[in-house]
Amino acid sequence: MSCTLAEMPKNRTELIRAVLREYDGQAFVDVRVWVRDVNGELLPTRKGICLRAERPVSYTHLRAHETSL
């Protein structure tokens, strides 16, 4: 399960996306640069960071505060 928290353009061809992900029962926040391939599909790059969420986070809570990110 994953939930996009925020997106913002980095430049004309790249996008910075923050995503809340769950892996092996742990919650992570993944902030990464994404680029479009030749078909226009967004693909993640290696440029970014993935941090473990220290406190339990509910998707409802994050969605309610999405505009403040």
N, C-alpha and C positions, 0 to 999 in steps of 0.2 A: 504494500500500500504506500502511496506517496501523495503529497499535496503540495502544489506550487504556492509558495508564500508571497513571492514578489518577483517581478521582472523589470529590467530597465535596459535600454539600449546602451551599449558600450561605444559603438561606432556604427558606421553604415552596414557592416557585415556581421557584427557580433552582438550578442545579447548576454547579459548577466542574469542568471536565474537562481533564486533561493528556493530549495525544495526540502520539505520535511519527509524523511524516508524512515522506514523501519526495516531492520536487518537482524535476523537471529534474535528477535524479541527486544532489541534495543532501538531507541529513537535517535536519529541523526539529522543534522541540518547540513545540507550540501549546497554550497555557494560555488557556482561554476560558470565559466564562459561557454556559451553555446554558439555554434555557427551553422549556417544553412549549407546543405550539400547541393549537388547539381540538380536534384529533383525538388529542391525547396524545403526539404525536411530538416528540422532542427536536430543537431547532434551535439552531445557534450564533448568538450575537449579535456585535456589533462590539466588545463589551467584552472585551478580552484582549490577548495578546501572542504573537507567533510569533518564535522565536529559532532561528538556525542552530546545529545541533549542531557543535561545533568538532572533536570527535574522532569517528572511525568508531564506531558503536554497533551492537551486535548485539541483535536482538530477544530472543534467549535470555538474554543478560546482563540486559536490562532486566526481563524477566519474573521472573528469579530474585531481583531486588531490588525488585520491585513493592511489597511491603508496607512497605518502609522509606521510600517516597516520601510 
